[in-house]
Amino acid sequence: MAVVLSLRWAGVTPEQYNAVRDEVRWEEKTPDGAVLHVAWFEGGGLHVTDVWNSQGEFERFFAEQLAPAVQKAGIAGQPDTRFTPLHRRFVAPGVSGSA
């Protein structure tokens, strides 16, 4: 079942996020099960909303690829995460790619 991941990670900076993104290269090598990723910074931390085909696929990606890059970037602590079953997804016509 597809899920929405809501994540907040206090203290993570844009530079750390970019270092992890550059290390993992998820935009070039899409992880199995990843559907959508949106990230922003507010209130002293990183906020992420993702859609994954399953919670297990995200957890596998985190353990195998993301966690080592997070450690290398010097990110401390653990994220506050919540998984919710996806009810519906809409992508506006003409929207694609990353930015």
C-alpha positions in Angstrom: 0.0 0.0 0.0 1.3 3.5 -0.9 2.2 5.7 2.0 2.8 9.4 2.7 5.9 10.0 4.8 5.9 13.2 6.9 9.4 13.9 8.3 10.9 16.6 10.5 14.5 16.6 11.4 15.5 19.4 13.8 18.9 21.1 13.2 19.5 19.9 9.7 20.8 22.6 7.5 20.3 23.1 3.7 24.0 22.4 3.3 23.8 19.1 5.1 20.7 18.1 3.1 22.5 19.0 -0.2 25.6 17.0 0.9 23.3 13.9 1.6 21.5 14.4 -1.7 24.8 14.7 -3.6 26.2 11.5 -1.9 23.1 9.4 -2.4 22.1 10.9 -5.8 18.4 9.9 -5.4 17.4 12.2 -8.3 19.7 10.4 -10.7 19.3 6.9 -9.2 15.7 6.7 -8.1 15.3 4.4 -5.1 12.9 1.4 -5.5 9.5 2.5 -4.4 10.0 6.3 -4.4 7.2 8.2 -6.0 7.5 11.9 -4.8 9.9 13.9 -2.7 9.4 17.5 -1.4 11.7 19.2 1.1 11.8 22.6 2.8 13.4 24.3 5.8 11.4 26.0 8.5 11.7 26.5 12.2 15.3 25.4 12.5 14.9 22.1 10.7 14.3 20.0 7.6 10.7 19.1 6.6 10.0 16.4 4.0 6.9 15.0 2.5 7.4 11.9 0.4 5.2 9.3 -1.3 6.5 5.8 -1.4 4.9 2.6 -2.7 5.4 1.1 0.8 6.8 2.0 4.2 9.2 -1.0 3.9 10.7 0.4 0.7 11.5 3.7 2.4 12.9 1.9 5.5 15.2 -0.2 3.3 16.4 2.9 1.4 17.0 4.7 4.7 19.0 1.9 6.2 21.1 1.0 3.1 21.7 4.4 1.5 20.5 7.4 3.5 21.8 6.5 6.9 25.5 6.2 5.8 25.3 9.6 4.0 23.5 11.2 6.9 26.4 10.1 9.2 29.0 11.3 6.7 27.3 14.8 6.6 27.4 15.0 10.4 23.7 15.1 11.0 22.9 14.5 14.6 19.8 12.9 16.2 16.9 11.2 14.6 14.1 12.4 12.4 10.5 12.6 13.7 8.7 10.5 11.1 5.1 9.5 10.5 3.6 7.2 7.8 0.0 7.5 6.7 -1.8 5.4 4.0 -2.1 7.4 0.8 -5.7 8.1 -0.1 -5.2 9.9 -3.4 -2.5 11.4 -5.5 -2.8 14.1 -8.2 0.0 15.5 -10.4 -0.9 18.5 -12.4 -0.6 18.1 -16.2 2.9 19.1 -17.5 4.6 18.7 -14.1 7.6 16.4 -14.1 11.2 16.2 -13.1 13.1 17.9 -10.2 13.9 21.4 -9.3 
